[in-house]
Structures are given as structure tokens and as C-alpha cells.
């Protein structure tokens, strides 16, 4: 029994420690940080009759700038689709990282709007 314990301790001492200069970073995906939010007049009362949604795929450069925006799910309303693309293009993004370095990535920008009466 004592020999086994001594062996484990010796094995632990003999295992090289990781270099303090070695960086281990998880891969992170593109993150949306913020965008323009249109205001509503709080003094008015609205009756919501439903919702409409759309989605755009945003390609984000390593510096966080937008490379391209493609409509992936149409709302079937051209104004809503154009609004979705505009909001996706003007949003601020944190880029994807791999091994601690920013790289190009994609983000699925989704929007749902209330339809009011």
C-alpha cells in the first residue's frame, strides 16, 4: 500500500506542468451587443393583433464590422424585411474568436414586431 502511494506522488511530480505562457481560450461565437431601438409613444394605447418576424444572416469580420447581410426568413412584408436587414447591418457585434484571436463568423439576427391596430 505504501509503495502505491509513493508511486502516485512520484508520478504527479514527474508530470510536467503546463507552460505559464501557453494560452488556452475557448472558441466564442459572434455576439450581438446592441442596435438602434425605435421608440414608441407611451401615451398612446395600442391593441396588438399579432406579430410578424424575419431573420437575417450577418457575416461579421474579425474587427466586428459587418461584411454582409442576407435575408434568411422573410416576413412576407417588404417593409419589415427591409427593416430587418437595416437593423442587422447597423447593429454592433463582438466577433467570433478562435484560440484567442478574432476571426470571421456569422450571427442569425432575428426580429419580431408587434402588429398593432
Backbone as CSV, one residue per row, in Angstrom:
resi,resn,N_x,N_y,N_z,CA_x,CA_y,CA_z,C_x,C_y,C_z
1,UNK,0.818,-1.192,0.000,0.000,0.000,0.000,0.860,1.252,0.000
2,UNK,1.858,1.288,0.790,2.744,2.448,0.853,3.473,2.633,-0.469
3,UNK,3.820,1.580,-1.148,4.501,1.684,-2.436,3.574,2.336,-3.475
4,UNK,2.305,1.951,-3.481,1.362,2.537,-4.433,1.211,4.036,-4.195
5,UNK,1.126,4.446,-2.952,1.000,5.867,-2.650,2.254,6.606,-3.067
6,UNK,3.411,6.042,-2.810,4.654,6.673,-3.219,4.725,6.787,-4.729
7,UNK,4.243,5.778,-5.433,4.273,5.799,-6.891,3.395,6.927,-7.431
8,UNK,2.222,7.105,-6.863,1.311,8.161,-7.310,1.956,9.518,-7.088
9,UNK,2.563,9.726,-5.956,3.213,11.003,-5.672,4.367,11.238,-6.639
10,UNK,5.155,10.231,-6.900,6.268,10.368,-7.837,5.731,10.663,-9.241
11,UNK,4.652,9.987,-9.638,4.074,10.221,-10.957,3.553,11.658,-11.065
12,UNK,2.966,12.173,-10.007,2.463,13.538,-10.045,3.608,14.536,-10.135
13,UNK,4.693,14.275,-9.447,5.841,15.179,-9.502,6.486,15.128,-10.885
14,UNK,6.498,13.944,-11.497,7.154,13.780,-12.782,6.334,14.370,-13.939
15,UNK,5.054,14.621,-13.754,4.215,15.175,-14.818,4.578,16.642,-15.035
16,UNK,4.964,17.017,-16.250,5.336,18.411,-16.481,4.133,19.344,-16.348
17,UNK,4.352,20.467,-15.759,3.293,21.470,-15.601,3.136,22.230,-16.911
18,UNK,1.937,22.677,-17.203,1.757,23.468,-18.424,2.541,24.766,-18.344
19,UNK,3.037,25.181,-19.483,3.804,26.416,-19.552,2.923,27.600,-19.184
20,UNK,3.408,28.517,-18.334,2.577,29.665,-17.985,2.287,30.574,-19.173
21,UNK,3.096,30.494,-20.224,2.865,31.339,-21.386,1.857,30.733,-22.360
22,UNK,1.508,29.449,-22.160,0.544,28.798,-23.055,-0.846,29.367,-22.794
23,UNK,-1.510,29.810,-23.858,-2.850,30.372,-23.726,-3.879,29.322,-24.107
24,UNK,-4.864,29.176,-23.287,-5.978,28.299,-23.620,-7.234,29.154,-23.603
25,UNK,-7.815,29.313,-24.756,-9.007,30.139,-24.884,-10.094,29.341,-25.570
26,UNK,-11.296,29.424,-25.050,-12.391,28.739,-25.736,-12.776,29.490,-27.007
27,UNK,-13.311,28.768,-27.939,-13.852,29.401,-29.138,-15.160,30.077,-28.748
28,UNK,-15.344,31.312,-29.173,-16.600,32.014,-28.909,-17.253,32.352,-30.233
29,UNK,-18.564,32.417,-30.223,-19.318,32.759,-31.422,-19.547,34.268,-31.478
30,UNK,-19.988,34.747,-32.631,-20.319,36.159,-32.790,-21.421,36.510,-31.797
31,UNK,-21.304,37.678,-31.178,-22.328,38.143,-30.250,-22.858,39.494,-30.700
32,UNK,-24.171,39.654,-30.625,-24.803,40.944,-30.871,-24.664,41.745,-29.593
33,UNK,-24.215,42.986,-29.687,-24.081,43.793,-28.482,-25.211,44.795,-28.342
34,UNK,-25.540,45.503,-29.384,-26.691,46.399,-29.327,-27.018,46.944,-30.713
35,UNK,-28.207,47.514,-30.814,-28.627,48.147,-32.062,-29.610,49.256,-31.737
36,UNK,-29.995,49.956,-32.757,-30.973,51.029,-32.631,-32.309,50.439,-32.213
37,UNK,-32.949,51.059,-31.256,-34.277,50.614,-30.837,-35.275,51.731,-31.102
38,UNK,-36.201,51.510,-32.032,-37.186,52.558,-32.288,-38.079,52.759,-31.081
39,UNK,-38.425,54.000,-30.793,-39.268,54.299,-29.642,-40.741,54.229,-29.989
40,UNK,-41.549,54.124,-28.980,-42.992,54.188,-29.166,-43.511,55.306,-28.281
41,UNK,-44.641,55.837,-28.654,-45.253,56.882,-27.841,-45.990,56.207,-26.691
42,UNK,-45.500,56.394,-25.488,-46.072,55.719,-24.329,-47.449,56.240,-23.955
43,UNK,-47.804,57.418,-24.411,-49.097,57.982,-24.049,-50.240,57.332,-24.833
44,UNK,-49.915,56.660,-25.924,-50.956,56.030,-26.721,-51.178,54.593,-26.265
45,UNK,-52.399,54.141,-26.433,-52.744,52.766,-26.108,-52.895,52.004,-27.418
46,UNK,-52.200,50.887,-27.540,-52.240,50.099,-28.766,-52.878,48.744,-28.501
47,UNK,-53.568,48.264,-29.489,-54.149,46.929,-29.439,-53.320,46.039,-30.371
48,UNK,-52.649,45.063,-29.806,-51.829,44.157,-30.604,-52.714,43.091,-31.228
49,UNK,-52.601,42.954,-32.548,-53.416,41.963,-33.255,-52.591,40.767,-33.716
50,UNK,-51.298,40.803,-33.480,-50.441,39.692,-33.868,-48.984,40.113,-33.927
51,UNK,-48.166,39.222,-34.424,-46.748,39.521,-34.591,-46.288,39.088,-35.976
52,UNK,-45.177,39.660,-36.393,-44.546,39.290,-37.652,-43.050,39.207,-37.379
53,UNK,-42.392,38.227,-37.979,-40.961,38.068,-37.709,-40.184,37.819,-38.992
54,UNK,-38.895,38.120,-38.908,-37.970,37.907,-40.024,-36.593,37.612,-39.432
55,UNK,-35.704,37.079,-40.245,-34.351,36.781,-39.784,-33.355,37.033,-40.910
56,UNK,-32.177,37.526,-40.521,-31.109,37.800,-41.482,-29.814,37.170,-40.978
57,UNK,-29.049,36.595,-41.883,-27.743,36.037,-41.535,-26.689,37.112,-41.772
58,UNK,-25.958,37.454,-40.713,-24.952,38.516,-40.772,-23.568,37.876,-40.744
59,UNK,-22.726,38.218,-41.704,-21.326,37.799,-41.678,-20.542,38.938,-41.059
60,UNK,-19.813,38.613,-39.973,-19.099,39.620,-39.193,-17.593,39.423,-39.371
61,UNK,-16.899,40.510,-39.719,-15.439,40.491,-39.892,-14.727,40.380,-38.538
62,UNK,-13.439,40.032,-38.546,-12.684,39.936,-37.297,-12.663,41.224,-36.476
63,UNK,-12.835,42.377,-37.124,-12.837,43.640,-36.380,-14.232,44.012,-35.869
64,UNK,-15.224,43.139,-36.086,-16.582,43.385,-35.621,-17.464,44.095,-36.627
65,UNK,-16.891,44.541,-37.739,-17.694,45.205,-38.761,-18.506,44.169,-39.547
66,UNK,-19.574,44.636,-40.177,-20.452,43.757,-40.938,-19.923,43.613,-42.358
67,UNK,-19.716,42.365,-42.774,-19.263,42.091,-44.144,-20.458,41.968,-45.085
68,UNK,-21.486,41.228,-44.644,-22.669,41.058,-45.491,-23.879,40.696,-44.642
69,UNK,-25.059,40.943,-45.220,-26.331,40.599,-44.581,-27.213,39.949,-45.635
70,UNK,-27.768,38.788,-45.310,-28.639,38.061,-46.226,-29.935,37.719,-45.507
71,UNK,-31.067,38.038,-46.115,-32.355,37.689,-45.524,-32.517,36.174,-45.569
72,UNK,-32.722,35.548,-44.403,-32.866,34.092,-44.331,-34.314,33.664,-44.132
73,UNK,-35.112,34.495,-43.449,-36.526,34.187,-43.239,-37.324,35.454,-43.489
74,UNK,-38.113,35.426,-44.531,-38.911,36.591,-44.890,-40.155,36.687,-44.007
75,UNK,-40.547,37.911,-43.746,-41.792,38.165,-43.018,-42.986,38.182,-43.977
76,UNK,-42.688,38.229,-45.267,-43.671,38.368,-46.348,-44.227,39.795,-46.426
77,UNK,-43.541,40.723,-45.770,-43.840,42.155,-45.863,-42.536,42.850,-46.240
78,UNK,-42.478,43.473,-47.386,-41.219,44.051,-47.861,-40.656,45.104,-46.909
79,UNK,-41.534,45.893,-46.278,-41.047,46.910,-45.342,-40.396,46.280,-44.108
80,UNK,-40.986,45.213,-43.593,-40.417,44.527,-42.420,-39.099,43.862,-42.793
81,UNK,-39.043,43.241,-43.973,-37.799,42.610,-44.425,-36.693,43.655,-44.577
82,UNK,-37.010,44.794,-45.158,-36.025,45.868,-45.324,-35.582,46.405,-43.963
83,UNK,-36.512,46.533,-43.025,-36.190,46.990,-41.664,-35.258,45.995,-40.973
84,UNK,-35.540,44.708,-41.129,-34.708,43.666,-40.527,-33.279,43.741,-41.059
85,UNK,-33.131,43.855,-42.364,-31.803,43.952,-42.969,-31.084,45.204,-42.490
86,UNK,-31.793,46.321,-42.416,-31.201,47.575,-41.949,-30.724,47.465,-40.503
87,UNK,-31.569,46.901,-39.640,-31.196,46.748,-38.227,-30.014,45.792,-38.071
88,UNK,-30.007,44.710,-38.837,-28.903,43.752,-38.777,-27.596,44.391,-39.241
89,UNK,-27.660,45.185,-40.293,-26.472,45.830,-40.843,-25.928,46.901,-39.896
90,UNK,-26.790,47.600,-39.181,-26.370,48.704,-38.322,-26.111,48.309,-36.869
91,UNK,-26.324,47.062,-36.538,-26.070,46.594,-35.172,-24.564,46.517,-34.912
92,UNK,-24.206,46.445,-33.643,-22.804,46.321,-33.236,-22.576,44.878,-32.781
93,UNK,-21.502,44.283,-33.274,-21.215,42.881,-32.978,-19.829,42.708,-32.364
94,UNK,-19.724,41.695,-31.523,-18.432,41.250,-30.995,-18.049,40.042,-31.855
95,UNK,-16.854,40.026,-32.465,-16.528,38.957,-33.415,-16.321,37.592,-32.756
96,UNK,-16.405,36.575,-33.573,-16.083,35.216,-33.158,-14.596,35.161,-32.844
97,UNK,-14.198,34.310,-31.878,-12.775,34.122,-31.604,-12.429,32.640,-31.641
98,UNK,-11.226,32.350,-32.112,-10.672,31.000,-32.111,-9.240,31.131,-31.618
99,UNK,-8.882,30.377,-30.584,-7.541,30.458,-29.978,-7.179,31.895,-29.601
100,UNK,-8.119,32.572,-29.003,-7.951,33.951,-28.513,-7.863,35.002,-29.618
101,UNK,-7.998,34.623,-30.865,-7.876,35.566,-31.980,-9.226,35.777,-32.642
102,UNK,-9.584,37.032,-32.936,-10.847,37.279,-33.636,-10.785,36.765,-35.074
103,UNK,-11.874,36.141,-35.504,-11.977,35.606,-36.868,-13.365,35.958,-37.421
104,UNK,-13.536,35.760,-38.714,-14.828,35.989,-39.344,-15.832,34.963,-38.834
105,UNK,-17.064,35.385,-38.619,-18.109,34.480,-38.163,-19.465,34.947,-38.635
106,UNK,-20.512,34.242,-38.232,-21.871,34.606,-38.627,-22.773,34.704,-37.403
107,UNK,-23.838,35.477,-37.559,-24.820,35.664,-36.497,-26.201,35.687,-37.141
108,UNK,-27.144,34.941,-36.583,-28.508,34.952,-37.091,-29.288,36.022,-36.326
109,UNK,-29.569,37.125,-37.004,-30.266,38.272,-36.427,-31.759,38.058,-36.619
110,UNK,-32.501,37.933,-35.517,-33.940,37.693,-35.588,-34.686,38.908,-35.045
111,UNK,-35.813,39.191,-35.654,-36.630,40.308,-35.196,-38.089,39.889,-35.231
112,UNK,-38.808,40.277,-34.194,-40.247,40.048,-34.130,-40.892,41.384,-33.786
113,UNK,-41.858,41.763,-34.588,-42.537,43.047,-34.396,-44.026,42.794,-34.102
114,UNK,-44.570,43.612,-33.242,-45.999,43.523,-32.946,-46.778,44.242,-34.037
115,UNK,-47.868,43.645,-34.436,-48.786,44.277,-35.389,-49.882,44.900,-34.535
116,UNK,-50.009,46.214,-34.670,-50.972,46.922,-33.816,-52.116,47.481,-34.634
117,UNK,-53.206,47.663,-33.961,-54.440,48.159,-34.579,-54.601,49.630,-34.253
